[in-house]
Amino acid sequence: MSSKPLAIAIAACLTLAATPGCQTVAKPDAPAEAAAAAAAPSVTPDIKSNPFYAPSTLYMHAVAFDQIKNEHYAPAFEEGMRQQLVEIDAIANQADAATFDNTIVAMERTGQMLSRVSATFFSMTGANTNDSLEAIQREMSPKLSAHNDAIVLNGKLFARVKALYDARATLGLDAESARLLERYNTDFVRAGAQLSDADKVKLKSINSELATLSTTFSQNVLKEANASAIIVDTLAELDGMSEAAIAAAAEAAKSRKLEGKYVLALMNTSGQPPQAVLKNRALRKRLYDASVSRGSHGGEFDNRDVILKIAKLRADRAVLLGYPNHATYVLEDETAKTTTAVNKLLSDLAPAAVANAKVEAADMQAIIDAEKGGFKLEAWDWAYYTEKVRASRYNFDEGQLKPYLEIDSVLQNGVFYAANQLYGLTFKERKELPVYHPTVRVFEVFDKDGKTLSLVYIDWYARSNKRGGAWMNEYVSQSGLMGTQPVIGQHLNIPQPSPGQPTLLTWDEVTTAFHEFGHALHGMFSNVKYPRFAGTNVPRDFVEYPSQVNEMWADWPSILPNYAKHYQTGEVMPKSLLDKVQASSKFNQGFTTTEYLAAALLDQRWHQLAPNQIPTDALAFEAAALKSEGVDYAPIPPRYRTTYFSHIWGGGYSAGYYAYLWSEVLDAGSVEWFKNNGGLTRKNGDHFRDTLLSRGGSSDAVGLYRSFSGGEPDVGPLLKRRGLDKGVKK
C-alpha cells in the first residue's frame, strides 16, 4: 500500500479528501519560505530553532529524528500553515496578470515548512505514535482541513487558475506543464471552488468534521487492537505454535506486566496468523471473536457511530458538489471512472470466487470428518485446515518454508538483489543517519551509473504503537523544479522474535516485502519536474499496479535461490520445495478472492449511498450488503469488517478498495509481458522504468500502461492466475 501524509500543501495536492495518495513534499530550496517568514511579523522568537523551520542539513535532507521532540510538531504546523497562507495570498493578490510561472509554478513552491512537518508527523502517527502525537493529531486535523479549504476555496486564486486554463491552448506549454495546469483546474473544481459562498461555508464545516472523525476512527482502531489482544494462561494452549512464536508471545505478556502468561496481538485483518497453527480450537475461536468484534462491542473505542457520521457527511458533501454519492465523486477521477465499471468487475468475479471457496471448504470438511472432529467448518477453522489440505495435497506446509526465509537475506539477497538484476541498483547501509526506532535501518540507493538515487528507511517490525498492515511513504519526493531526490519509508508488520532468535518470514510476508518495495521503486525512479506528479501521485486504482508487478520476482528462478537459504546451514531451498510453492499458487484462491471481494463490495455499498439512505445500524447494513452481493459465506468474513476497515474510513481508499483488483488486472498483464519478452533482464527493467515507473502522474495512467505493454488492459490473465477462468459470469 502506498501511504503518504495528509494532503495539505497546495503545491503537492489539491483534492477535497485528505488521502494517502496525495502527498506533501519536503522541498529544500526555500526562497518563497524566506520571503514569507520575513513578511510575517508573528513568528515566535523560538520558532527558528524548531527542527522543521529550515530544510534538514543531513545527507539528502534526511529527517533529523534525533533532534525532533513531540513539542516541536504543533508549533511547526502552525508556522507552516501561516507561511503558506502568506505565500498563497501573495499569488492571489498580485497585480500582474496570471501567468503559468507566477501562479501555477508559484503554487508548486509554496508550503515548504508545512510539507516537512507533515511528511514526518503523519509517518510517525502511523509508525511510532504515542499519546502526545495522538493529541496533536486530534488538534491539528480540523485546523489542517480549514487550512486546505482556505487555499482551494480562495476565489481570487481560482480566478487566476481558471483564466490560465481557459487560455491553455495559447500558452505554448510543454506536455507536463499543460497537464499540471489541467490538474490544478480540476483539483480546484472538485474541491468546491465553483460553489456559492454559502455552500463553501457548508463544505468547510463538513471537511472539518470529517477530518476529526477520520482521526478518531484511526486512533480507535489502534487502541482497540491493543486492548483486544488475547491473553493466554498456559503453554499447553499454544500447542502448534513454534518455539520462537511462543517466546515472542511471552515477551509480549512480559511487556504488559503479565509474567508467566502469553499475549497474542491482533493484526489488522479479520483473519489472525496464529489460527493457521493453533491446535486448540477454543483459542482459535477466541482469536476470531476478538478480531471480528473490534470497534463494534461498545466501550470507548466503538466505531459504529463514527462510521455512520462519516458516511453521512461524505454523502452530503458529494451532493453539495453535484454528485449523487461519494463513490461517483471519487471514481470520476480514477481510471475506472464509473461505479458501473467497478460494480461489474466485482460482481462478475463474486459467483466464481464463492463457488471455489465452497469447494475448498468441502475439502476441509472432509478432513474434519475423517478425524472425527464432530463439528462443521467455521471461520476460525479455515486457516488451520487449509494447512492440512495443503500438506495433504502438496506434501508441505508453510512452516517448511520459514527456515529458508530469514529477514536480512530476504531484504538484501532478495528484494535488493532483484532490483539490482532488473534495474542495476546497488545499496549501502547508512548507520550514521538518525532513526525514530532502533529497529529501523537506512540504506542509500545508487543508480545504474553509480550516482545516488535515493534513501530508503526499512521499518519491518510490528509494534504496539504502529498501525497494522504494510505501506510506503515519502519524506522527500523527487522534483526537478525543487532539485530534490526521494527519501522513502517502507513499513511492514512482522512480529519481532525474542532476543537472540532469528526473524523467519512467512511466504506472505516475503511477497509483501517485494510488493512494498515496488512502491519504493515507483518513488525512487520518479523523473518529473513538478512535485504534484512525483512518484506514486497517480490515481488510487493505478498506484498498486507497479508494486504488484514487483511481487513476481519473489519466486523468480534466478532470484529465489539467492535469498532462500536455510538460516542455520546456508542450504538453498530445495527445488522440490519451490516446486510445491509454485504448484500451490492457485490453492485457496476461492478464500483469498472472496474475503477481498467482500471488503471491496462493502466499500462500494457504503459509498454509493445517498444522504437519505444512510442506515442507523452499521452491522445490520453490512450483513444485508454482503447477502445482496452473494458473498455472505459464513466461513469467510470480509478481509476487513466495517468497524475496523481503516483503508476506507481512516485512510485514502474510500470507494477505492477495489483498486487492488483493478491494479491486478494490469499487473497480471504485465507479468505476462515480462515472461513473453525474456523475463528478468536489464532491457526489460529499463523499459518498465522509462515508459512507466519514471513518469509518476505526469501522463494518463492507462496511457502509460499502453506505452509499456503495447496493448490494452485485459482481465484474462488475472482470471487465469486466480484459477477463476472457468465459470465466471460473462
C-alpha positions in Angstrom: 0.0 0.0 0.0 1.3 3.4 -0.9 0.6 5.7 2.1 1.5 9.4 2.1 0.9 12.2 4.6 -2.3 14.1 4.8 -2.9 16.3 1.8 -2.3 19.8 2.9 0.2 21.7 0.9 -1.3 23.0 -2.3 2.0 22.5 -4.0 1.5 18.8 -3.6 -2.1 18.0 -3.8 -5.4 19.9 -4.2 -8.1 17.4 -3.5 -11.2 17.5 -1.4 -10.3 14.4 0.6 -7.1 14.2 2.5 -5.8 10.8 1.4 -2.5 8.9 1.4 -2.4 9.1 -2.4 -1.9 12.9 -2.1 1.4 13.8 -0.6 3.1 16.7 1.0 6.6 17.1 -0.2 9.6 18.4 1.7 11.5 20.9 -0.5 14.9 22.2 0.4 15.0 25.2 -1.9 13.3 27.9 0.1 13.2 31.4 -1.4 9.5 31.6 -1.0 9.8 30.3 2.6 12.3 33.0 3.4 10.1 35.7 1.9 7.0 34.5 3.7 8.9 34.4 7.0 10.3 37.9 6.5 6.9 39.3 5.6 5.1 37.9 8.6 5.8 39.6 12.0 4.1 36.9 14.0 7.0 34.4 14.0 7.6 33.4 17.6 11.1 34.0 18.8 11.9 30.3 19.3 10.4 29.0 16.1 13.7 29.4 14.2 15.2 26.7 16.5 12.4 24.3 15.5 13.9 21.3 13.5 11.3 21.8 10.8 11.8 25.6 10.3 14.7 25.1 7.8 15.4 22.2 5.5 17.3 19.3 7.1 21.1 19.7 6.7 21.5 15.9 6.8 22.5 14.0 3.7 19.8 14.2 1.0 17.7 16.2 3.6 17.1 13.1 5.6 14.9 13.7 8.6 16.8 14.7 11.8 14.9 12.3 14.0 17.5 12.7 16.8 16.5 16.4 17.1 12.8 16.2 16.8 10.7 16.1 20.0 6.9 15.8 20.4 6.6 19.5 21.3 8.1 20.6 18.0 5.2 19.4 15.9 2.4 21.8 16.8 4.4 25.0 16.5 5.8 23.8 13.2 2.3 23.1 11.9 1.1 26.5 13.0 4.0 28.3 11.5 4.0 26.2 8.3 0.3 27.0 7.7 0.9 30.7 8.4 3.8 30.8 6.0 1.9 29.1 3.2 -1.1 31.4 3.5 1.2 34.4 3.2 2.6 32.8 0.1 -0.8 32.0 -1.3 -2.2 35.5 -0.6 0.8 37.0 -2.5 0.0 34.8 -5.5 -3.7 35.5 -5.4 -3.5 39.3 -4.8 -0.6 40.2 -7.1 -1.3 43.0 -9.6 0.3 41.2 -12.6 -1.9 39.2 -14.8 -1.8 35.5 -14.3 1.0 33.5 -16.0 1.9 29.9 -15.7 5.0 30.8 -13.8 3.6 33.4 -11.4 0.6 31.3 -10.5 0.9 27.6 -11.1 4.6 27.2 -10.6 4.5 29.6 -7.7 1.9 27.4 -6.0 4.0 24.4 -6.6 6.7 26.1 -4.5 4.5 27.0 -1.5 4.2 25.4 1.8 7.7 24.0 2.3 7.8 24.1 6.1 4.3 22.6 6.3 5.4 19.9 3.9 8.4 19.0 6.1 6.5 18.7 9.3 3.5 16.9 7.6 5.7 14.3 6.0 7.4 13.4 9.2 4.4 13.8 11.6 2.0 11.6 9.7 4.6 9.0 9.2 5.2 8.9 12.9 1.5 8.7 13.8 1.4 5.6 11.6 4.7 4.0 12.6 5.6 5.2 16.0 2.8 7.0 17.7 2.2 8.0 21.3 -0.3 9.8 23.5 1.2 13.2 22.7 1.2 12.7 19.0 -2.3 11.5 19.0 -3.4 14.6 20.9 -1.6 16.8 18.4 -3.3 14.8 15.6 -6.7 15.4 17.1 -6.0 19.1 17.5 -4.4 19.6 14.1 -6.8 17.6 11.8 -9.6 20.2 11.7 -7.1 23.0 11.5 -5.3 21.4 8.5 -8.7 20.8 6.9 -9.5 24.5 7.4 -6.1 25.5 6.0 -6.6 23.4 2.9 -10.0 24.9 2.4 -8.6 28.4 2.8 -6.5 27.7 -0.3 -8.8 25.7 -2.6 -11.8 27.9 -1.9 -9.9 31.2 -2.4 -11.9 32.9 -5.1 -9.1 35.2 -6.4 -6.7 32.3 -6.6 -9.1 30.1 -8.6 -9.9 33.0 -10.9 -6.2 33.1 -11.9 -6.1 29.3 -12.4 -9.3 29.4 -14.5 -8.1 32.2 -16.6 -4.9 30.2 -17.5 -6.9 27.1 -18.0 -9.3 28.8 -20.4 -6.4 30.1 -22.4 -4.3 26.9 -22.2 -4.2 26.3 -25.9 -2.4 29.6 -26.4 0.2 29.3 -23.7 2.8 27.1 -25.5 3.2 24.8 -22.6 5.2 21.5 -22.7 3.2 18.3 -22.1 3.9 18.1 -18.3 3.2 21.7 -17.7 0.0 21.5 -19.7 -1.1 18.5 -17.6 -0.2 20.4 -14.4 -2.4 23.3 -15.4 -5.3 20.9 -16.2 -4.9 19.1 -12.9 -4.9 22.3 -10.9 -8.1 23.4 -12.5 -9.7 20.0 -12.0 -8.5 19.9 -8.4 -9.9 23.3 -7.6 -13.2 22.5 -9.1 -13.5 19.1 -7.4 -12.6 20.8 -4.1 -15.6 23.2 -4.4 -14.1 26.3 -5.9 -17.2 27.0 -8.0 -19.6 26.8 -5.1 -21.5 29.7 -3.8 -20.2 31.5 -0.7 -23.0 29.9 1.4 -22.2 26.4 0.1 -18.5 27.0 0.7 -19.3 27.6 4.3 -21.2 24.3 4.5 -18.3 22.5 2.7 -15.8 23.8 5.2 -17.9 22.6 8.1 -18.2 19.1 6.6 -14.5 18.9 5.8 -13.6 19.9 9.3 -15.9 17.4 10.9 -14.7 14.6 8.6 -11.1 15.3 9.5 -11.9 15.0 13.2 -13.9 11.8 12.7 -11.3 10.1 10.5 -8.7 10.8 13.1 -11.0 9.4 15.8 -11.6 6.2 13.8 -7.9 5.6 13.2 -7.0 6.1 16.8 -9.8 3.8 17.9 -8.7 1.0 15.6 -5.1 1.0 17.0 -6.3 1.3 20.7 -8.9 -1.4 20.2 -6.4 -3.8 18.6 -4.1 -3.4 21.6 -7.0 -3.7 24.1 -8.3 -6.8 22.4 -5.1 -8.8 22.4 -5.7 -12.3 23.6 -4.1 -13.3 27.0 -3.3 -17.0 27.2 -2.8 -18.5 30.6 -1.0 -21.8 29.8 1.7 -23.0 27.5 -0.4 -26.0 26.6 -3.0 -23.8 24.9 -0.4 -22.7 22.4 0.3 -26.2 21.1 1.2 -25.9 17.4 3.0 -22.6 17.6 6.7 -22.5 17.0 9.1 -22.0 19.9 10.1 -18.6 18.5 6.4 -17.5 18.3 5.7 -18.8 21.8 8.8 -16.9 23.1 7.5 -13.7 21.3 4.1 -14.2 23.0 5.8 -14.5 26.4 7.8 -11.3 25.7 4.6 -9.5 24.7 3.0 -10.6 28.0 6.1 -9.5 30.0 5.9 -6.1 28.4 2.3 -5.8 29.8 3.5 -7.0 33.2 1.8 -10.4 32.8 4.7 -12.6 33.8 4.0 -16.3 33.2 1.3 -15.6 30.6 1.3 -15.2 26.8 -0.2 -12.5 24.7 -1.3 -12.9 21.1 -1.5 -9.5 19.5 -4.1 -8.8 16.8 -3.2 -8.0 13.2 -5.4 -5.5 11.3 -7.1 -8.2 9.1 -10.1 -10.3 10.1 -8.0 -13.5 10.0 -5.2 -13.8 12.5 -1.9 -15.7 11.7 -1.9 -18.0 14.8 -5.2 -19.5 13.6 -3.2 -21.4 11.0 -1.2 -23.4 13.5 -3.1 -23.4 16.8 -4.4 -26.9 17.6 -6.7 -25.5 20.4 -10.0 -24.8 18.6 -11.3 -22.8 21.5 -8.4 -20.5 21.4 -8.8 -20.1 17.6 -12.4 -19.1 18.3 -11.3 -16.6 20.9 -8.9 -15.0 18.4 -11.6 -14.9 15.8 -14.3 -13.4 18.1 -11.9 -10.7 19.4 -10.8 -9.9 15.8 -14.2 -9.5 14.1 -15.9 -7.7 17.0 -13.3 -4.9 17.1 -15.0 -1.5 17.1 -18.5 -2.9 17.5 -19.0 -4.2 21.1 -19.4 -1.0 23.0 -16.8 0.8 25.0 -14.7 3.9 24.3 -13.2 2.5 21.1 -16.5 1.6 19.4 -16.6 2.9 15.8 -20.2 2.2 14.8 -21.5 5.8 15.3 -18.2 7.2 13.9 -18.7 5.3 10.7 -22.4 6.4 10.3 -21.4 10.0 10.7 -18.5 9.7 8.2 -20.8 8.0 5.6 -23.5 10.7 6.0 -21.0 13.6 5.8 -19.3 12.1 2.7 -22.7 11.6 1.0 -23.8 15.2 1.9 -20.5 16.6 0.5 -20.9 14.7 -2.7 -24.4 16.1 -3.2 -23.2 19.6 -2.4 -20.6 19.2 -5.1 -23.1 17.9 -7.7 -22.7 14.2 -7.4 -25.3 11.5 -6.4 -22.9 9.9 -3.9 -19.4 9.8 -2.6 -18.3 6.8 -4.9 -19.4 8.6 -8.0 -17.4 11.6 -6.9 -14.3 9.6 -6.2 -14.4 7.3 -9.2 -14.7 10.2 -11.7 -11.1 11.0 -11.0 -9.8 7.4 -11.1 -9.1 5.2 -14.1 -12.2 3.2 -13.5 -14.3 6.4 -14.0 -17.7 5.0 -13.0 -19.5 3.0 -10.3 -20.9 0.8 -13.1 -17.5 -0.3 -14.2 -16.4 -1.1 -10.6 -19.6 -2.8 -9.7 -19.3 -5.0 -12.8 -15.7 -6.0 -12.1 -16.5 -7.0 -8.5 -19.9 -8.7 -9.1 -18.7 -10.7 -12.1 -16.0 -12.3 -10.0 -18.0 -12.9 -6.9 -20.0 -16.1 -8.0 -16.9 -18.0 -9.2 -14.9 -16.9 -6.1 -17.6 -18.1 -3.7 -18.2 -21.3 -5.7 -14.4 -22.1 -5.5 -14.4 -21.3 -1.8 -17.2 -23.8 -1.2 -15.2 -26.4 -2.9 -12.2 -25.6 -0.7 -14.5 -25.8 2.3 -15.7 -29.2 1.3 -12.1 -30.5 1.2 -11.5 -29.2 4.7 -14.8 -30.6 6.0 -13.7 -34.0 4.6 -10.6 -33.8 6.8 -12.6 -32.8 9.8 -14.9 -35.7 9.3 -12.1 -38.1 8.7 -10.5 -37.0 12.0 -14.0 -37.5 13.7 -13.9 -33.8 14.7 -17.7 -33.8 15.0 -18.1 -30.1 14.0 -18.9 -28.0 11.0 -16.1 -25.9 9.5 -16.3 -22.4 10.9 -14.3 -19.2 10.1 -11.9 -19.8 12.9 -11.1 -23.2 11.5 -10.3 -22.2 7.9 -6.7 -21.3 8.2 -5.9 -24.3 10.3 -7.5 -26.8 8.0 -6.2 -25.0 4.9 -2.7 -26.0 6.0 -3.9 -29.6 6.5 -5.2 -29.7 2.9 -2.0 -28.1 1.6 0.1 -30.7 3.4 -2.1 -33.5 2.1 -2.3 -32.2 -1.5 1.2 -30.8 -1.9 3.1 -32.6 0.8 4.3 -29.4 2.5 3.1 -26.7 4.8 4.1 -23.1 5.3 6.3 -24.0 8.2 8.7 -25.8 5.9 9.5 -22.5 4.2 10.3 -20.3 7.1 13.8 -21.6 7.9 14.8 -20.5 4.4 13.3 -17.0 4.7 15.5 -15.1 7.2 14.6 -11.4 7.2 18.0 -9.9 6.3 18.6 -12.4 3.5 15.1 -11.7 2.1 15.9 -8.0 2.2 19.4 -7.8 0.8 19.7 -11.0 -1.2 16.1 -11.0 -2.4 14.4 -7.6 -2.6 17.6 -5.6 -3.2 19.2 -8.3 -5.5 16.1 -8.3 -7.7 16.3 -4.5 -8.1 20.0 -4.9 -8.9 19.4 -7.5 -11.6 16.4 -5.7 -13.2 17.5 -2.1 -12.8 21.2 -2.0 -11.9 20.6 -0.6 -8.4 23.1 -1.1 -5.6 22.6 -0.4 -1.8 24.7 0.7 1.1 23.5 0.8 4.7 23.9 4.2 6.3 24.1 3.5 10.1 25.1 7.1 11.0 21.8 8.6 9.9 19.3 9.0 12.8 16.2 6.8 13.0 13.0 7.0 15.1 13.3 3.4 16.4 16.3 1.2 17.0 15.0 -1.5 14.6 14.7 0.9 11.6 17.5 0.6 9.0 18.5 3.2 6.4 20.0 2.4 3.0 21.5 4.6 0.3 20.4 3.5 -3.1 22.7 4.0 -6.1 21.6 4.1 -9.7 23.0 2.0 -12.5 25.5 4.8 -13.2 26.7 4.8 -9.6 25.1 8.1 -8.7 23.0 8.4 -5.6 19.3 7.8 -6.4 17.5 7.7 -3.0 17.5 6.9 0.7 15.1 4.2 2.0 14.1 3.6 5.6 13.3 0.0 6.3 10.8 -0.5 9.2 9.6 -4.0 9.1 8.8 -5.0 12.7 5.4 -4.8 14.4 4.9 -2.6 17.5 2.0 -1.8 19.7 2.2 1.9 18.7 2.4 1.1 15.0 -0.7 0.8 12.8 -1.3 -2.6 11.1 -0.6 -3.5 7.5 2.2 -2.5 5.2 2.8 0.7 3.4 5.3 3.1 1.8 5.6 6.8 2.4 7.9 9.6 1.3 9.7 12.1 3.5 11.1 13.9 0.5 9.8 13.4 -3.1 11.7 13.8 -6.4 11.2 17.0 -8.2 13.2 18.7 -11.0 11.7 22.0 -10.0 12.8 21.8 -6.4 16.0 19.9 -7.1 15.0 17.1 -4.7 15.7 13.3 -4.6 13.4 10.8 -2.9 13.7 9.8 0.7 11.3 6.9 1.2 9.9 4.8 4.1 9.0 1.2 3.9 6.8 -0.4 6.6 5.7 -4.0 7.3 4.3 -5.6 10.5 6.5 -8.7 11.0 6.4 -10.0 14.6 9.7 -9.4 16.3 11.2 -12.6 17.9 12.6 -12.7 21.3 16.2 -11.6 21.7 18.7 -13.9 20.1 16.2 -15.6 17.8 16.2 -15.2 14.0 13.4 -13.5 12.2 11.9 -16.1 9.9 9.2 -14.9 7.5 6.1 -16.5 6.1 5.8 -16.6 2.3 3.1 -13.9 2.5 5.5 -11.6 4.4 8.1 -12.2 1.7 5.7 -11.2 -1.1 4.6 -8.2 0.9 8.2 -7.1 1.2 8.6 -7.3 -2.6 5.3 -5.5 -3.0 6.1 -2.6 -0.8 9.5 -2.2 -2.5 7.6 -2.0 -5.8 6.0 1.2 -4.3 9.5 2.4 -3.3 10.8 1.9 -6.8 7.9 3.9 -8.2 9.0 6.7 -5.9 12.8 6.3 -6.5 12.5 6.3 -10.3 10.3 9.3 -10.4 11.7 11.7 -13.0 9.3 14.6 -13.2 9.6 18.4 -12.9 6.6 19.2 -10.7 6.0 17.9 -7.2 2.3 17.4 -8.0 3.3 14.4 -10.2 6.1 12.9 -8.2 6.3 9.1 -7.6 3.1 7.5 -6.6 1.0 10.6 -7.1 -1.2 8.6 -9.6 -4.8 7.5 -9.5 -5.6 5.4 -6.5 -6.6 2.4 -8.7 -3.3 2.6 -10.5 -1.0 3.1 -7.5 -0.9 -0.6 -6.5 -0.1 -1.8 -10.0 3.7 -1.3 -10.1 4.0 -2.8 -6.6 2.0 -5.9 -7.6 4.3 -6.4 -10.6 7.3 -6.4 -8.3 5.9 -9.4 -6.4 6.7 -11.6 -9.4 10.4 -11.6 -8.6 9.9 -13.2 -5.2 9.9 -16.7 -6.7 11.7 -16.0 -10.0 14.2 -18.9 -10.7 17.3 -16.7 -10.5 16.1 -14.6 -7.5 14.7 -17.1 -5.0 17.8 -19.3 -4.7 19.9 -16.2 -4.0 18.0 -15.4 -0.8 16.0 -18.6 0.2 18.8 -20.2 2.2 18.5 -22.1 5.4 19.4 -19.7 8.2 21.5 -22.3 10.0 23.1 -24.4 7.3 23.1 -22.0 4.3 21.5 -24.7 2.2 19.5 -23.3 -0.7 15.8 -24.1 -0.6 15.4 -27.4 -2.4 13.9 -27.2 -5.8 11.3 -29.7 -4.8 10.0 -27.3 -2.1 10.0 -24.4 -4.5 8.1 -26.6 -7.0 5.5 -27.2 -4.3 5.2 -23.5 -3.6 4.6 -22.8 -7.3 2.2 -25.7 -7.7 0.1 -24.5 -4.9 0.0 -20.9 -6.2 -3.7 -21.2 -7.1 -4.5 -23.0 -3.8 -7.1 -21.4 -1.5 -7.8 -18.7 -4.1 -11.5 -19.1 -3.5 -10.9 -17.9 0.0 -8.5 -15.2 -0.9 -10.7 -13.7 -3.6 -13.9 -14.0 -1.6 -12.6 -12.2 1.5 -11.2 -9.4 -0.7 -14.3 -9.1 -2.8 -16.5 -8.9 0.4 -14.5 -6.0 1.7 -14.4 -4.2 -1.7 -18.1 -4.6 -2.2 -18.8 -3.3 1.3 -16.8 -0.2 0.5 -18.8 0.4 -2.6 -22.2 -0.3 -0.9 -21.3 2.2 1.9 -20.1 4.9 -0.5 -22.9 4.6 -3.2 -25.5 5.6 -0.6 -27.3 8.9 -1.0 -27.6 11.0 2.2 -31.2 9.8 2.9 -30.1 6.2 2.6 -27.5 6.2 5.4 -28.6 3.3 7.8 -28.9 3.6 11.6 -27.3 0.2 12.3 -23.9 -0.3 10.7 -23.7 -4.0 11.3 -27.2 -4.7 10.0 -26.3 -2.8 6.9 -23.1 -4.8 6.5 -24.9 -8.1 6.8 -27.6 -7.1 4.3 -25.0 -5.8 1.8 -22.9 -9.0 1.9 -26.0 -11.0 1.4 -27.3 -9.0 -1.5 -23.9 -9.3 -3.2 -23.8 -13.0 -2.7 -20.6 -13.0 -0.6 -22.3 -13.7 2.8 -20.5 -17.0 3.2 -20.1 -17.6 7.0 -16.7 -19.4 7.0 -15.1 -16.4 5.2 -15.7 -12.9 6.8 -14.6 -9.8 4.8 -10.9 -9.2 5.0 -11.9 -6.1 6.9 -15.3 -5.7 8.6 -16.8 -2.2 8.5 -15.8 -1.2 12.0 -12.0 -1.7 11.5 -11.8 -1.1 7.8 -9.0 1.5 8.1 -8.5 1.8 4.3 -11.8 3.4 3.7 -12.6 5.3 7.0 -9.2 6.4 8.2 -7.1 6.1 5.0 -7.3 7.1 1.4 -9.2 4.2 -0.1 -12.8 5.4 0.4 -14.7 4.0 -2.6 -11.3 2.8 -3.8 -10.6 -0.5 -2.1 -11.4 -2.2 -5.5 -8.1 -0.7 -6.6 -6.1 -3.7 -5.6 -8.1 -5.9 -8.0 -8.2 -3.2 -10.7 -4.5 -2.8 -10.5 -4.0 -6.6 -10.5 -5.6 -6.7 -14.0 -2.7 -4.5 -15.2 -0.3 -6.4 -13.1 -1.2 -9.8 -14.5 -1.0 -8.5 -18.0 2.5 -7.0 -17.2 3.7 -10.3 -15.7 2.7 -12.0 -19.0 4.6 -9.2 -20.9 7.8 -9.8 -18.9 7.6 -13.6 -19.4 6.9 -13.2 -23.1 9.9 -10.8 -23.5 12.6 -12.7 -21.8 11.8 -12.2 -18.1 14.2 -10.6 -15.7 16.6 -8.6 -18.0 18.1 -5.2 -17.7 16.5 -4.3 -21.1 13.0 -5.2 -19.7 13.7 -3.3 -16.4 14.8 -0.2 -18.2 11.8 -0.4 -20.5 9.4 -0.6 -17.5 11.3 2.2 -15.7 11.4 4.5 -18.7 7.9 4.1 -20.0 6.0 3.9 -16.7 7.8 4.0 -13.3 9.7 7.2 -14.0 6.6 9.1 -15.2 4.7 9.4 -12.0 1.4 11.2 -12.6 2.7 13.3 -15.4 0.7 11.3 -18.0 -2.5 9.5 -18.2 -2.3 6.3 -16.2 -3.8 3.9 -18.7 -1.8 5.5 -21.5 1.4 4.7 -19.5 0.3 1.0 -19.3 -0.2 1.0 -23.1 3.2 2.6 -23.6 4.8 -0.1 -21.5 2.9 -3.2 -22.7 1.8 -2.2 -26.2 -1.7 -3.4 -25.5 -5.0 -2.8 -23.7 -5.8 -4.0 -20.2 -7.3 -7.5 -20.2 -8.9 -9.4 -17.3 -8.0 -12.8 -18.8 -4.5 -13.2 -17.2 -5.9 -12.2 -13.8 -8.7 -14.9 -14.0 -6.1 -17.5 -15.1 -3.8 -16.5 -12.2 -6.6 -16.9 -9.6 -8.0 -20.0 -11.1 -11.2 -18.3 -11.9 -11.0 -18.6 -15.7 -13.8 -21.1 -15.7 -17.3 -20.4 -14.6 -17.0 -16.6 -14.3 -20.2 -14.8 -15.2 -19.9 -13.0 -18.6 
